[in-house]
Every structure is written in C-alpha cells, then in structure tokens.
Amino acid sequence: MYDESRGAPREGFPAGTAWSEIPDDWCCPDCGVREKIDFDEVVGADS
C-alpha cells in the first residue's frame, strides 16, 4: 500500500510524494503490480 505521508524511500520517492507524481509505469516492489492503473485507492485505512 502506498502512503503519501511515508513515500517509498527505497524506490526513490521521499515522504510527501503525491501518488500523482509516481510514474504511470512504476512497478510495486512488494506485490509486482506493474502499472498505476491496476492499483485501487484505499481511503481511511490505517497503515
């Protein structure tokens, strides 16, 4: 799960990086999803 407040530092996205700033072809290193269009937004989830 991508949390904008935490970012993904090991992927080069510091805390505060908005989801809209993540490249469309970014591949999640944890689950292998290959494109942003395949992600679902989770609202109100605690991480």
N, C-alpha and C positions, 0 to 999 in steps of 0.2 A: 504494500500500500504506500503510495507516495503522499507524504505530508509536507506541504509547502513550508511550514514552520521549521521543519527539520532538514528539508532538502535531501540530497543524496550525495554527500561529500565524496565518497569513493568513486562516484560516477562523474564528478566534476560539477555538481550542482549544489552550491552552498545553501545553508539555511536561508529561507526567504525567497528562493527561486520559485516564481509562479509556474503553475502547470502549463500555462500558455507559452512559457519560454523554453519548455522542453521540446527538443526536435521531434517532428512527427514520426521519424523512423527510429526513435530510441527504443532499444530492447531492454526490458527489465532483466537485471542480472539474477533476480531471485526466482522468477516464475517463467521467464523466457518469452513472455508476450512480446511480439515484435513491432507493433505499431500502436500509437496512441489511440487510434480509432477503436481498438479492441479493448480498451480499458473502460470500466464503469466508475462513475463518481459515487463515492460513499459520503453522505452528509451526516454530520453529527456523531461519527464514530470516534471512540477514544482509541488512541494508538498506544 
